Amino acid sequence: MIWCRISAKRLFRDDTFDGALAVVTDITAERALREQQEAFAATLHEQRRQLETILDMVPAAIIVTDSDGHAQVANAYTGS
């Protein structure tokens, strides 16, 4: 399957319709990339949800920080 974007413009000469110009652009690769990005984002979201579920089951306070020390994830035992 090929995905296309179509742009069209009416052409006038002396205020009289004189024709049309259309441009068809193949956007198949862009569409495939967008679908891959959406699938990756959905997978990442599900993996984060699973991680948070596991962390909340651990009976100890767990805080995950970034390289600057800012908390990114904290489980239920941290009281946050």
All heavy atoms as a GROMACS GRO file, in nm:
protein
  623
    1MET      N    1   0.084  -0.116   0.000
    1MET     CA    2   0.000   0.000   0.000
    1MET      C    3   0.089   0.124   0.000
    1MET      O    4   0.192   0.128   0.066
    1MET     CB    5  -0.089   0.000   0.125
    1MET     CG    6  -0.172   0.125   0.135
    1MET     SD    7  -0.274   0.137   0.284
    1MET     CE    8  -0.391   0.009   0.253
    2ILE      N    9   0.048   0.224  -0.073
    2ILE     CA   10   0.119   0.351  -0.078
    2ILE      C   11   0.028   0.459  -0.021
    2ILE      O   12  -0.088   0.472  -0.058
    2ILE     CB   13   0.158   0.388  -0.223
    2ILE    CG1   14   0.254   0.284  -0.279
    2ILE    CG2   15   0.218   0.527  -0.229
    2ILE    CD1   16   0.288   0.304  -0.424
    3TRP      N   17   0.082   0.536   0.075
    3TRP     CA   18   0.011   0.649   0.133
    3TRP      C   19   0.056   0.775   0.062
    3TRP      O   20   0.176   0.796   0.040
    3TRP     CB   21   0.040   0.660   0.282
    3TRP     CG   22  -0.023   0.550   0.361
    3TRP    CD1   23   0.031   0.429   0.392
    3TRP    CD2   24  -0.153   0.552   0.418
    3TRP    NE1   25  -0.057   0.355   0.466
    3TRP    CE2   26  -0.171   0.428   0.484
    3TRP    CE3   27  -0.256   0.646   0.422
    3TRP    CZ2   28  -0.288   0.397   0.551
    3TRP    CZ3   29  -0.373   0.614   0.489
    3TRP    CH2   30  -0.388   0.490   0.552
    4CYS      N   31  -0.041   0.860   0.025
    4CYS     CA   32  -0.009   0.983  -0.047
    4CYS      C   33  -0.076   1.103   0.017
    4CYS      O   34  -0.182   1.092   0.077
    4CYS     CB   35  -0.057   0.973  -0.192
    4CYS     SG   36   0.025   0.846  -0.287
    5ARG      N   37  -0.011   1.217   0.001
    5ARG     CA   38  -0.070   1.346   0.036
    5ARG      C   39  -0.093   1.419  -0.094
    5ARG      O   40  -0.004   1.426  -0.179
    5ARG     CB   41   0.026   1.426   0.124
    5ARG     CG   42  -0.028   1.563   0.162
    5ARG     CD   43   0.072   1.646   0.244
    5ARG     NE   44   0.116   1.576   0.363
    5ARG     CZ   45   0.242   1.544   0.389
    5ARG    NH1   46   0.338   1.576   0.305
    5ARG    NH2   47   0.275   1.480   0.500
    6ILE      N   48  -0.214   1.471  -0.112
    6ILE     CA   49  -0.248   1.542  -0.234
    6ILE      C   50  -0.277   1.688  -0.201
    6ILE      O   51  -0.357   1.718  -0.112
    6ILE     CB   52  -0.371   1.478  -0.303
    6ILE    CG1   53  -0.344   1.332  -0.334
    6ILE    CG2   54  -0.408   1.555  -0.429
    6ILE    CD1   55  -0.464   1.255  -0.384
    7SER      N   56  -0.210   1.776  -0.273
    7SER     CA   57  -0.234   1.920  -0.260
    7SER      C   58  -0.279   1.970  -0.396
    7SER      O   59  -0.222   1.933  -0.499
    7SER     CB   60  -0.106   1.993  -0.219
    7SER     OG   61  -0.057   1.941  -0.098
    8ALA      N   62  -0.381   2.054  -0.397
    8ALA     CA   63  -0.431   2.106  -0.524
    8ALA      C   64  -0.457   2.255  -0.514
    8ALA      O   65  -0.486   2.308  -0.407
    8ALA     CB   66  -0.560   2.033  -0.563
    9LYS      N   67  -0.444   2.321  -0.630
    9LYS     CA   68  -0.467   2.465  -0.635
    9LYS      C   69  -0.536   2.498  -0.768
    9LYS      O   70  -0.497   2.447  -0.873
    9LYS     CB   71  -0.333   2.538  -0.626
    9LYS     CG   72  -0.344   2.687  -0.630
    9LYS     CD   73  -0.208   2.754  -0.617
    9LYS     CE   74  -0.225   2.905  -0.621
    9LYS     NZ   75  -0.098   2.973  -0.606
   10ARG      N   76  -0.637   2.582  -0.758
   10ARG     CA   77  -0.704   2.630  -0.880
   10ARG      C   78  -0.618   2.739  -0.943
   10ARG      O   79  -0.557   2.820  -0.874
   10ARG     CB   80  -0.842   2.687  -0.846
   10ARG     CG   81  -0.936   2.581  -0.790
   10ARG     CD   82  -1.065   2.643  -0.746
   10ARG     NE   83  -1.034   2.724  -0.626
   10ARG     CZ   84  -1.118   2.803  -0.566
   10ARG    NH1   85  -1.239   2.820  -0.613
   10ARG    NH2   86  -1.083   2.871  -0.458
   11LEU      N   87  -0.614   2.739  -1.076
   11LEU     CA   88  -0.536   2.838  -1.149
   11LEU      C   89  -0.632   2.932  -1.223
   11LEU      O   90  -0.727   2.888  -1.287
   11LEU     CB   91  -0.443   2.770  -1.249
   11LEU     CG   92  -0.342   2.671  -1.189
   11LEU    CD1   93  -0.264   2.603  -1.300
   11LEU    CD2   94  -0.249   2.741  -1.092
   12PHE      N   95  -0.605   3.061  -1.213
   12PHE     CA   96  -0.688   3.161  -1.280
   12PHE      C   97  -0.600   3.247  -1.369
   12PHE      O   98  -0.484   3.274  -1.340
   12PHE     CB   99  -0.757   3.250  -1.176
   12PHE     CG  100  -0.864   3.179  -1.098
   12PHE    CD1  101  -0.832   3.115  -0.979
   12PHE    CD2  102  -0.994   3.177  -1.144
   12PHE    CE1  103  -0.930   3.050  -0.907
   12PHE    CE2  104  -1.093   3.112  -1.071
   12PHE     CZ  105  -1.061   3.049  -0.952
   13ARG      N  106  -0.659   3.294  -1.479
   13ARG     CA  107  -0.595   3.391  -1.567
   13ARG      C  108  -0.700   3.499  -1.595
   13ARG      O  109  -0.808   3.467  -1.645
   13ARG     CB  110  -0.549   3.327  -1.696
   13ARG     CG  111  -0.477   3.424  -1.789
   13ARG     CD  112  -0.429   3.362  -1.917
   13ARG     NE  113  -0.336   3.254  -1.885
   13ARG     CZ  114  -0.298   3.160  -1.971
   13ARG    NH1  115  -0.346   3.161  -2.093
   13ARG    NH2  116  -0.214   3.067  -1.936
   14ASP      N  117  -0.668   3.619  -1.558
   14ASP     CA  118  -0.762   3.731  -1.576
   14ASP      C  119  -0.897   3.701  -1.512
   14ASP      O  120  -1.002   3.717  -1.573
   14ASP     CB  121  -0.782   3.764  -1.725
   14ASP     CG  122  -0.652   3.805  -1.793
   14ASP    OD1  123  -0.569   3.871  -1.726
   14ASP    OD2  124  -0.633   3.771  -1.910
   15ASP      N  125  -0.894   3.652  -1.388
   15ASP     CA  126  -1.015   3.620  -1.311
   15ASP      C  127  -1.101   3.510  -1.373
   15ASP      O  128  -1.218   3.495  -1.340
   15ASP     CB  129  -1.101   3.745  -1.288
   15ASP     CG  130  -1.031   3.845  -1.199
   15ASP    OD1  131  -0.951   3.802  -1.113
   15ASP    OD2  132  -1.055   3.966  -1.215
   16THR      N  133  -1.044   3.433  -1.467
   16THR     CA  134  -1.116   3.322  -1.528
   16THR      C  135  -1.043   3.192  -1.493
   16THR      O  136  -0.920   3.184  -1.505
   16THR     CB  137  -1.122   3.339  -1.681
   16THR    OG1  138  -1.182   3.465  -1.711
   16THR    CG2  139  -1.201   3.227  -1.746
   17PHE      N  140  -1.119   3.093  -1.452
   17PHE     CA  141  -1.060   2.964  -1.419
   17PHE      C  142  -0.986   2.911  -1.541
   17PHE      O  143  -1.041   2.903  -1.651
   17PHE     CB  144  -1.169   2.866  -1.374
   17PHE     CG  145  -1.116   2.729  -1.340
   17PHE    CD1  146  -1.044   2.708  -1.224
   17PHE    CD2  147  -1.135   2.622  -1.426
   17PHE    CE1  148  -0.995   2.583  -1.192
   17PHE    CE2  149  -1.086   2.497  -1.395
   17PHE     CZ  150  -1.016   2.477  -1.278
   18ASP      N  151  -0.859   2.874  -1.519
   18ASP     CA  152  -0.775   2.830  -1.630
   18ASP      C  153  -0.721   2.689  -1.610
   18ASP      O  154  -0.643   2.641  -1.689
   18ASP     CB  155  -0.659   2.930  -1.647
   18ASP     CG  156  -0.586   2.914  -1.779
   18ASP    OD1  157  -0.653   2.888  -1.881
   18ASP    OD2  158  -0.461   2.927  -1.779
   19GLY      N  159  -0.759   2.625  -1.500
   19GLY     CA  160  -0.713   2.489  -1.478
   19GLY      C  161  -0.678   2.466  -1.332
   19GLY      O  162  -0.714   2.544  -1.245
   20ALA      N  163  -0.610   2.356  -1.309
   20ALA     CA  164  -0.572   2.320  -1.172
   20ALA      C  165  -0.434   2.257  -1.172
   20ALA      O  166  -0.390   2.201  -1.273
   20ALA     CB  167  -0.674   2.224  -1.113
   21LEU      N  168  -0.370   2.270  -1.058
   21LEU     CA  169  -0.238   2.209  -1.040
   21LEU      C  170  -0.247   2.120  -0.918
   21LEU      O  171  -0.295   2.163  -0.812
   21LEU     CB  172  -0.132   2.317  -1.018
   21LEU     CG  173   0.008   2.267  -0.981
   21LEU    CD1  174   0.068   2.191  -1.100
   21LEU    CD2  175   0.097   2.382  -0.941
   22ALA      N  176  -0.208   1.996  -0.932
   22ALA     CA  177  -0.211   1.903  -0.819
   22ALA      C  178  -0.072   1.843  -0.800
   22ALA      O  179  -0.001   1.815  -0.897
   22ALA     CB  180  -0.312   1.793  -0.843
   23VAL      N  181  -0.035   1.825  -0.673
   23VAL     CA  182   0.093   1.762  -0.639
   23VAL      C  183   0.062   1.642  -0.550
   23VAL      O  184  -0.009   1.654  -0.450
   23VAL     CB  185   0.186   1.861  -0.564
   23VAL    CG1  186   0.313   1.792  -0.521
   23VAL    CG2  187   0.216   1.982  -0.651
   24VAL      N  188   0.112   1.528  -0.588
   24VAL     CA  189   0.094   1.406  -0.512
   24VAL      C  190   0.229   1.368  -0.452
   24VAL      O  191   0.328   1.354  -0.525
   24VAL     CB  192   0.041   1.291  -0.600
   24VAL    CG1  193   0.025   1.164  -0.519
   24VAL    CG2  194  -0.091   1.331  -0.666
   25THR      N  195   0.233   1.356  -0.317
   25THR     CA  196   0.358   1.324  -0.248
   25THR      C  197   0.344   1.189  -0.179
   25THR      O  198   0.247   1.166  -0.106
   25THR     CB  199   0.387   1.432  -0.142
   25THR    OG1  200   0.388   1.560  -0.205
   25THR    CG2  201   0.522   1.408  -0.075
   26ASP      N  202   0.439   1.100  -0.205
   26ASP     CA  203   0.440   0.969  -0.139
   26ASP      C  204   0.485   0.988   0.006
   26ASP      O  205   0.596   1.031   0.032
   26ASP     CB  206   0.536   0.876  -0.213
   26ASP     CG  207   0.543   0.736  -0.154
   26ASP    OD1  208   0.485   0.710  -0.046
   26ASP    OD2  209   0.607   0.650  -0.218
   27ILE      N  210   0.396   0.958   0.100
   27ILE     CA  211   0.429   0.970   0.243
   27ILE      C  212   0.428   0.834   0.312
   27ILE      O  213   0.414   0.825   0.434
   27ILE     CB  214   0.331   1.068   0.314
   27ILE    CG1  215   0.186   1.017   0.303
   27ILE    CG2  216   0.347   1.208   0.260
   27ILE    CD1  217   0.091   1.089   0.395
   28THR      N  218   0.447   0.728   0.235
   28THR     CA  219   0.446   0.593   0.291
   28THR      C  220   0.551   0.576   0.401
   28THR      O  221   0.522   0.522   0.507
   28THR     CB  222   0.468   0.489   0.179
   28THR    OG1  223   0.370   0.510   0.077
   28THR    CG2  224   0.458   0.348   0.232
   29ALA      N  225   0.673   0.624   0.376
   29ALA     CA  226   0.780   0.609   0.477
   29ALA      C  227   0.748   0.689   0.602
   29ALA      O  228   0.770   0.641   0.714
   29ALA     CB  229   0.914   0.653   0.418
   30GLU      N  230   0.694   0.811   0.586
   30GLU     CA  231   0.656   0.892   0.702
   30GLU      C  232   0.550   0.821   0.785
   30GLU      O  233   0.555   0.819   0.907
   30GLU     CB  234   0.601   1.028   0.658
   30GLU     CG  235   0.702   1.119   0.594
   30GLU     CD  236   0.637   1.244   0.537
   30GLU    OE1  237   0.536   1.290   0.594
   30GLU    OE2  238   0.686   1.294   0.435
   31ARG      N  239   0.452   0.764   0.716
   31ARG     CA  240   0.342   0.694   0.783
   31ARG      C  241   0.396   0.573   0.859
   31ARG      O  242   0.357   0.548   0.974
   31ARG     CB  243   0.238   0.653   0.680
   31ARG     CG  244   0.126   0.570   0.729
   31ARG     CD  245   0.018   0.656   0.790
   31ARG     NE  246  -0.089   0.571   0.837
   31ARG     CZ  247  -0.213   0.606   0.842
   31ARG    NH1  248  -0.250   0.726   0.806
   31ARG    NH2  249  -0.303   0.523   0.885
   32ALA      N  250   0.484   0.496   0.798
   32ALA     CA  251   0.542   0.379   0.863
   32ALA      C  252   0.621   0.420   0.987
   32ALA      O  253   0.612   0.355   1.092
   32ALA     CB  254   0.631   0.302   0.765
   33LEU      N  255   0.699   0.528   0.976
   33LEU     CA  256   0.776   0.577   1.090
   33LEU      C  257   0.682   0.619   1.203
   33LEU      O  258   0.706   0.587   1.320
   33LEU     CB  259   0.865   0.694   1.049
   33LEU     CG  260   0.949   0.757   1.159
   33LEU    CD1  261   1.043   0.653   1.222
   33LEU    CD2  262   1.028   0.874   1.104
   34ARG      N  263   0.574   0.692   1.171
   34ARG     CA  264   0.480   0.736   1.273
   34ARG      C  265   0.415   0.615   1.342
   34ARG      O  266   0.400   0.613   1.464
   34ARG     CB  267   0.371   0.823   1.211
   34ARG     CG  268   0.278   0.881   1.316
   34ARG     CD  269   0.177   0.981   1.262
   34ARG     NE  270   0.204   1.030   1.130
   34ARG     CZ  271   0.116   1.027   1.029
   34ARG    NH1  272  -0.004   0.979   1.047
   34ARG    NH2  273   0.149   1.075   0.911
   35GLU      N  274   0.381   0.513   1.266
   35GLU     CA  275   0.322   0.392   1.325
   35GLU      C  276   0.423   0.322   1.417
   35GLU      O  277   0.385   0.273   1.524
   35GLU     CB  278   0.272   0.298   1.216
   35GLU     CG  279   0.148   0.351   1.146
   35GLU     CD  280   0.105   0.266   1.027
   35GLU    OE1  281   0.176   0.168   0.993
   35GLU    OE2  282   0.000   0.299   0.969
   36GLN      N  283   0.550   0.318   1.378
   36GLN     CA  284   0.653   0.259   1.463
   36GLN      C  285   0.669   0.338   1.592
   36GLN      O  286   0.683   0.280   1.700
   36GLN     CB  287   0.786   0.252   1.389
   36GLN     CG  288   0.792   0.149   1.279
   36GLN     CD  289   0.922   0.156   1.199
   36GLN    OE1  290   1.000   0.249   1.214
   36GLN    NE2  291   0.942   0.057   1.114
   37GLN      N  292   0.668   0.471   1.581
   37GLN     CA  293   0.680   0.556   1.699
   37GLN      C  294   0.562   0.536   1.793
   37GLN      O  295   0.580   0.530   1.915
   37GLN     CB  296   0.690   0.703   1.658
   37GLN     CG  297   0.821   0.738   1.592
   37GLN     CD  298   0.821   0.878   1.533
   37GLN    OE1  299   0.717   0.932   1.496
   37GLN    NE2  300   0.940   0.936   1.520
   38GLU      N  301   0.442   0.525   1.739
   38GLU     CA  302   0.324   0.503   1.821
   38GLU      C  303   0.330   0.367   1.892
   38GLU      O  304   0.296   0.356   2.010
   38GLU     CB  305   0.197   0.514   1.738
   38GLU     CG  306   0.168   0.657   1.693
   38GLU     CD  307   0.058   0.668   1.589
   38GLU    OE1  308   0.005   0.562   1.545
   38GLU    OE2  309   0.026   0.782   1.549
   39ALA      N  310   0.376   0.264   1.820
   39ALA     CA  311   0.389   0.132   1.880
   39ALA      C  312   0.495   0.133   1.990
   39ALA      O  313   0.475   0.073   2.097
   39ALA     CB  314   0.425   0.028   1.773
   40PHE      N  315   0.606   0.201   1.967
   40PHE     CA  316   0.712   0.213   2.067
   40PHE      C  317   0.660   0.285   2.191
   40PHE      O  318   0.686   0.243   2.304
   40PHE     CB  319   0.833   0.286   2.009
   40PHE     CG  320   0.944   0.305   2.107
   40PHE    CD1  321   1.026   0.199   2.142
   40PHE    CD2  322   0.966   0.428   2.167
   40PHE    CE1  323   1.129   0.215   2.234
   40PHE    CE2  324   1.068   0.446   2.260
   40PHE     CZ  325   1.150   0.339   2.293
   41ALA      N  326   0.587   0.394   2.170
   41ALA     CA  327   0.532   0.470   2.283
   41ALA      C  328   0.434   0.385   2.364
   41ALA      O  329   0.435   0.390   2.488
   41ALA     CB  330   0.464   0.597   2.234
   42ALA      N  331   0.352   0.306   2.297
   42ALA     CA  332   0.257   0.219   2.367
   42ALA      C  333   0.332   0.112   2.447
   42ALA      O  334   0.295   0.083   2.562
   42ALA     CB  335   0.162   0.154   2.267
   43THR      N  336   0.436   0.055   2.390
   43THR     CA  337   0.517  -0.045   2.459
   43THR      C  338   0.585   0.016   2.580
   43THR      O  339   0.586  -0.041   2.689
   43THR     CB  340   0.622  -0.106   2.364
   43THR    OG1  341   0.555  -0.168   2.255
   43THR    CG2  342   0.710  -0.207   2.435
   44LEU      N  343   0.643   0.134   2.562
   44LEU     CA  344   0.710   0.203   2.672
   44LEU      C  345   0.612   0.234   2.785
   44LEU      O  346   0.643   0.213   2.903
   44LEU     CB  347   0.773   0.332   2.620
   44LEU     CG  348   0.857   0.412   2.719
   44LEU    CD1  349   0.976   0.328   2.767
   44LEU    CD2  350   0.906   0.539   2.652
   45HIS      N  351   0.493   0.280   2.751
   45HIS     CA  352   0.391   0.309   2.852
   45HIS      C  353   0.354   0.182   2.930
   45HIS      O  354   0.345   0.185   3.053
   45HIS     CB  355   0.266   0.367   2.784
   45HIS     CG  356   0.154   0.392   2.878
   45HIS    ND1  357   0.153   0.499   2.966
   45HIS    CD2  358   0.039   0.323   2.901
   45HIS    CE1  359   0.041   0.494   3.037
   45HIS    NE2  360  -0.028   0.389   3.000
   46GLU      N  361   0.336   0.072   2.860
   46GLU     CA  362   0.300  -0.054   2.926
   46GLU      C  363   0.414  -0.103   3.016
   46GLU      O  364   0.391  -0.150   3.128
   46GLU     CB  365   0.266  -0.160   2.822
   46GLU     CG  366   0.235  -0.297   2.879
   46GLU     CD  367   0.116  -0.300   2.975
   46GLU    OE1  368   0.032  -0.209   2.972
   46GLU    OE2  369   0.108  -0.395   3.055
   47GLN      N  370   0.538  -0.091   2.970
   47GLN     CA  371   0.651  -0.134   3.051
   47GLN      C  372   0.664  -0.047   3.176
   47GLN      O  373   0.695  -0.098   3.285
   47GLN     CB  374   0.780  -0.130   2.969
   47GLN     CG  375   0.787  -0.240   2.865
   47GLN     CD  376   0.910  -0.231   2.780
   47GLN    OE1  377   0.980  -0.130   2.775
   47GLN    NE2  378   0.938  -0.339   2.706
   48ARG      N  379   0.640   0.082   3.164
   48ARG     CA  380   0.644   0.170   3.282
   48ARG      C  381   0.534   0.131   3.381
   48ARG      O  382   0.556   0.129   3.502
   48ARG     CB  383   0.633   0.316   3.243
   48ARG     CG  384   0.642   0.405   3.366
   48ARG     CD  385   0.642   0.552   3.332
   48ARG     NE  386   0.649   0.628   3.453
   48ARG     CZ  387   0.748   0.709   3.487
   48ARG    NH1  388   0.850   0.722   3.406
   48ARG    NH2  389   0.746   0.775   3.600
   49ARG      N  390   0.415   0.103   3.330
   49ARG     CA  391   0.304   0.061   3.416
   49ARG      C  392   0.339  -0.068   3.491
   49ARG      O  393   0.316  -0.080   3.611
   49ARG     CB  394   0.177   0.042   3.334
   49ARG     CG  395   0.052   0.019   3.419
   49ARG     CD  396  -0.063  -0.034   3.337
   49ARG     NE  397  -0.038  -0.166   3.280
   49ARG     CZ  398  -0.035  -0.280   3.348
   49ARG    NH1  399  -0.054  -0.280   3.478
   49ARG    NH2  400  -0.012  -0.394   3.288
   50GLN      N  401   0.400  -0.163   3.420
   50GLN     CA  402   0.440  -0.288   3.483
   50GLN      C  403   0.546  -0.262   3.590
   50GLN      O  404   0.540  -0.320   3.699
   50GLN     CB  405   0.494  -0.386   3.378
   50GLN     CG  406   0.387  -0.440   3.286
   50GLN     CD  407   0.446  -0.525   3.174
   50GLN    OE1  408   0.567  -0.534   3.155
   50GLN    NE2  409   0.358  -0.587   3.096
   51LEU      N  410   0.645  -0.178   3.561
   51LEU     CA  411   0.750  -0.145   3.658
   51LEU      C  412   0.690  -0.082   3.783
   51LEU      O  413   0.725  -0.120   3.895
   51LEU     CB  414   0.853  -0.051   3.596
   51LEU     CG  415   0.960   0.003   3.690
   51LEU    CD1  416   1.045  -0.111   3.746
   51LEU    CD2  417   1.047   0.106   3.620
   52GLU      N  418   0.599   0.013   3.766
   52GLU     CA  419   0.538   0.078   3.881
   52GLU      C  420   0.455  -0.020   3.963
   52GLU      O  421   0.456  -0.014   4.087
   52GLU     CB  422   0.453   0.197   3.835
   52GLU     CG  423   0.539   0.312   3.785
   52GLU     CD  424   0.459   0.425   3.723
   52GLU    OE1  425   0.337   0.410   3.700
   52GLU    OE2  426   0.520   0.531   3.698
   53THR      N  427   0.389  -0.114   3.898
   53THR     CA  428   0.313  -0.218   3.970
   53THR      C  429   0.407  -0.304   4.054
   53THR      O  430   0.380  -0.331   4.172
   53THR     CB  431   0.235  -0.306   3.871
   53THR    OG1  432   0.141  -0.223   3.802
   53THR    CG2  433   0.161  -0.418   3.943
   54ILE      N  434   0.519  -0.344   3.994
   54ILE     CA  435   0.617  -0.426   4.066
   54ILE      C  436   0.676  -0.348   4.183
   54ILE      O  437   0.686  -0.399   4.295
   54ILE     CB  438   0.728  -0.475   3.971
   54ILE    CG1  439   0.669  -0.575   3.871
   54ILE    CG2  440   0.844  -0.536   4.048
   54ILE    CD1  441   0.761  -0.607   3.754
   55LEU      N  442   0.714  -0.222   4.159
   55LEU     CA  443   0.774  -0.142   4.266
   55LEU      C  444   0.677  -0.122   4.382
   55LEU      O  445   0.718  -0.123   4.499
   55LEU     CB  446   0.818  -0.005   4.213
   55LEU     CG  447   0.938  -0.005   4.118
   55LEU    CD1  448   0.965   0.135   4.067
   55LEU    CD2  449   1.060  -0.063   4.185
   56ASP      N  450   0.548  -0.106   4.351
   56ASP     CA  451   0.450  -0.087   4.458
   56ASP      C  452   0.427  -0.214   4.539
   56ASP      O  453   0.377  -0.207   4.651
   56ASP     CB  454   0.318  -0.036   4.400
   56ASP     CG  455   0.323   0.111   4.365
   56ASP    OD1  456   0.414   0.181   4.417
   56ASP    OD2  457   0.238   0.158   4.287
   57MET      N  458   0.466  -0.329   4.486
   57MET     CA  459   0.450  -0.456   4.558
   57MET      C  460   0.568  -0.482   4.653
   57MET      O  461   0.558  -0.566   4.742
   57MET     CB  462   0.434  -0.571   4.459
   57MET     CG  463   0.307  -0.561   4.376
   57MET     SD  464   0.297  -0.684   4.245
   57MET     CE  465   0.281  -0.833   4.341
   58VAL      N  466   0.679  -0.413   4.635
   58VAL     CA  467   0.797  -0.432   4.719
   58VAL      C  468   0.773  -0.361   4.853
   58VAL      O  469   0.742  -0.243   4.856
   58VAL     CB  470   0.923  -0.374   4.651
   58VAL    CG1  471   1.044  -0.385   4.743
   58VAL    CG2  472   0.949  -0.444   4.519
   59PRO      N  473   0.787  -0.434   4.964
   59PRO     CA  474   0.758  -0.374   5.095
   59PRO      C  475   0.873  -0.290   5.151
   59PRO      O  476   0.918  -0.309   5.264
   59PRO     CB  477   0.730  -0.496   5.183
   59PRO     CG  478   0.814  -0.604   5.123
   59PRO     CD  479   0.813  -0.577   4.975
   60ALA      N  480   0.923  -0.198   5.068
   60ALA     CA  481   1.031  -0.108   5.110
   60ALA      C  482   1.022   0.017   5.022
   60ALA      O  483   0.971   0.012   4.911
   60ALA     CB  484   1.167  -0.176   5.092
   61ALA      N  485   1.072   0.127   5.074
   61ALA     CA  486   1.071   0.251   4.998
   61ALA      C  487   1.174   0.243   4.885
   61ALA      O  488   1.289   0.209   4.907
   61ALA     CB  489   1.101   0.369   5.089
   62ILE      N  490   1.128   0.275   4.763
   62ILE     CA  491   1.217   0.276   4.647
   62ILE      C  492   1.193   0.406   4.571
   62ILE      O  493   1.079   0.440   4.539
   62ILE     CB  494   1.190   0.156   4.553
   62ILE    CG1  495   1.216   0.025   4.626
   62ILE    CG2  496   1.276   0.168   4.427
   62ILE    CD1  497   1.179  -0.097   4.544
   63ILE      N  498   1.302   0.478   4.546
   63ILE     CA  499   1.295   0.600   4.466
   63ILE      C  500   1.398   0.588   4.355
   63ILE      O  501   1.515   0.559   4.380
   63ILE     CB  502   1.324   0.725   4.552
   63ILE    CG1  503   1.222   0.737   4.665
   63ILE    CG2  504   1.326   0.850   4.464
   63ILE    CD1  505   1.253   0.848   4.764
   64VAL      N  506   1.355   0.611   4.232
   64VAL     CA  507   1.445   0.609   4.117
   64VAL      C  508   1.467   0.755   4.077
   64VAL      O  509   1.371   0.829   4.056
   64VAL     CB  510   1.384   0.530   3.999
   64VAL    CG1  511   1.478   0.532   3.878
   64VAL    CG2  512   1.353   0.386   4.041
   65THR      N  513   1.594   0.795   4.067
   65THR     CA  514   1.626   0.933   4.034
   65THR      C  515   1.698   0.942   3.900
   65THR      O  516   1.757   0.844   3.853
   65THR     CB  517   1.716   0.997   4.142
   65THR    OG1  518   1.840   0.927   4.146
   65THR    CG2  519   1.648   0.994   4.278
   66ASP      N  520   1.695   1.062   3.842
   66ASP     CA  521   1.773   1.085   3.722
   66ASP      C  522   1.917   1.122   3.762
   66ASP      O  523   1.950   1.123   3.881
   66ASP     CB  524   1.709   1.193   3.634
   66ASP     CG  525   1.700   1.329   3.700
   66ASP    OD1  526   1.768   1.353   3.802
   66ASP    OD2  527   1.622   1.414   3.649
   67SER      N  528   2.000   1.153   3.667
   67SER     CA  529   2.141   1.180   3.697
   67SER      C  530   2.161   1.307   3.780
   67SER      O  531   2.266   1.324   3.842
   67SER     CB  532   2.222   1.192   3.567
   67SER     OG  533   2.170   1.296   3.487
   68ASP      N  534   2.060   1.393   3.786
   68ASP     CA  535   2.068   1.514   3.869
   68ASP      C  536   2.009   1.494   4.008
   68ASP      O  537   2.005   1.587   4.088
   68ASP     CB  538   1.995   1.630   3.801
   68ASP     CG  539   2.062   1.672   3.671
   68ASP    OD1  540   2.187   1.668   3.665
   68ASP    OD2  541   1.990   1.710   3.577
   69GLY      N  542   1.964   1.373   4.038
   69GLY     CA  543   1.907   1.344   4.169
   69GLY      C  544   1.759   1.375   4.184
   69GLY      O  545   1.705   1.365   4.292
   70HIS      N  546   1.693   1.409   4.074
   70HIS     CA  547   1.549   1.436   4.080
   70HIS      C  548   1.471   1.305   4.074
   70HIS      O  549   1.498   1.221   3.985
   70HIS     CB  550   1.506   1.526   3.964
   70HIS     CG  551   1.574   1.660   3.967
   70HIS    ND1  552   1.671   1.695   3.876
   70HIS    CD2  553   1.559   1.766   4.051
   70HIS    CE1  554   1.714   1.816   3.903
   70HIS    NE2  555   1.648   1.862   4.009
   71ALA      N  556   1.375   1.289   4.163
   71ALA     CA  557   1.295   1.166   4.167
   71ALA      C  558   1.215   1.152   4.038
   71ALA      O  559   1.148   1.244   3.994
   71ALA     CB  560   1.203   1.167   4.287
   72GLN      N  561   1.222   1.034   3.977
   72GLN     CA  562   1.147   1.005   3.856
   72GLN      C  563   1.033   0.906   3.885
   72GLN      O  564   0.927   0.917   3.826
   72GLN     CB  565   1.240   0.945   3.749
   72GLN     CG  566   1.351   1.039   3.709
   72GLN     CD  567   1.300   1.166   3.644
   72GLN    OE1  568   1.223   1.161   3.549
   72GLN    NE2  569   1.341   1.280   3.697
   73VAL      N  570   1.060   0.813   3.976
   73VAL     CA  571   0.962   0.711   4.013
   73VAL      C  572   0.979   0.685   4.163
   73VAL      O  573   1.090   0.679   4.212
   73VAL     CB  574   0.983   0.578   3.936
   73VAL    CG1  575   0.885   0.471   3.982
   73VAL    CG2  576   0.973   0.599   3.785
   74ALA      N  577   0.867   0.674   4.232
   74ALA     CA  578   0.870   0.641   4.373
   74ALA      C  579   0.755   0.546   4.402
   74ALA      O  580   0.646   0.564   4.349
   74ALA     CB  581   0.859   0.766   4.460
   75ASN      N  582   0.781   0.444   4.484
   75ASN     CA  583   0.675   0.350   4.511
   75ASN      C  584   0.590   0.395   4.629
   75ASN      O  585   0.617   0.498   4.694
   75ASN     CB  586   0.729   0.207   4.532
   75ASN     CG  587   0.807   0.190   4.658
   75ASN    OD1  588   0.836   0.286   4.728
   75ASN    ND2  589   0.840   0.065   4.689
   76ALA      N  590   0.487   0.319   4.659
   76ALA     CA  591   0.389   0.356   4.763
   76ALA      C  592   0.452   0.368   4.902
   76ALA      O  593   0.403   0.445   4.985
   76ALA     CB  594   0.275   0.255   4.764
   77TYR      N  595   0.559   0.297   4.929
   77TYR     CA  596   0.620   0.297   5.061
   77TYR      C  597   0.700   0.424   5.091
   77TYR      O  598   0.745   0.445   5.203
   77TYR     CB  599   0.709   0.173   5.082
   77TYR     CG  600   0.626   0.049   5.105
   77TYR    CD1  601   0.580  -0.027   5.000
   77TYR    CD2  602   0.592   0.010   5.235
   77TYR    CE1  603   0.502  -0.138   5.020
   77TYR    CE2  604   0.514  -0.102   5.256
   77TYR     CZ  605   0.470  -0.176   5.148
   77TYR     OH  606   0.391  -0.285   5.171
   78THR      N  607   0.719   0.509   4.992
   78THR     CA  608   0.792   0.634   5.017
   78THR      C  609   0.701   0.741   5.075
   78THR      O  610   0.749   0.844   5.121
   78THR     CB  611   0.854   0.690   4.886
   78THR    OG1  612   0.748   0.720   4.795
   78THR    CG2  613   0.952   0.593   4.825
   79GLY      N  614   0.571   0.717   5.069
   79GLY     CA  615   0.475   0.814   5.121
   79GLY      C  616   0.449   0.928   5.027
   79GLY      O  617   0.390   1.029   5.063
   80SER      N  618   0.493   0.916   4.902
   80SER     CA  619   0.469   1.026   4.804
   80SER      C  620   0.354   0.994   4.714
   80SER      O  621   0.303   0.889   4.706
   80SER     CB  622   0.593   1.051   4.722
   80SER     OG  623   0.632   0.935   4.650
   0.00000   0.00000   0.00000
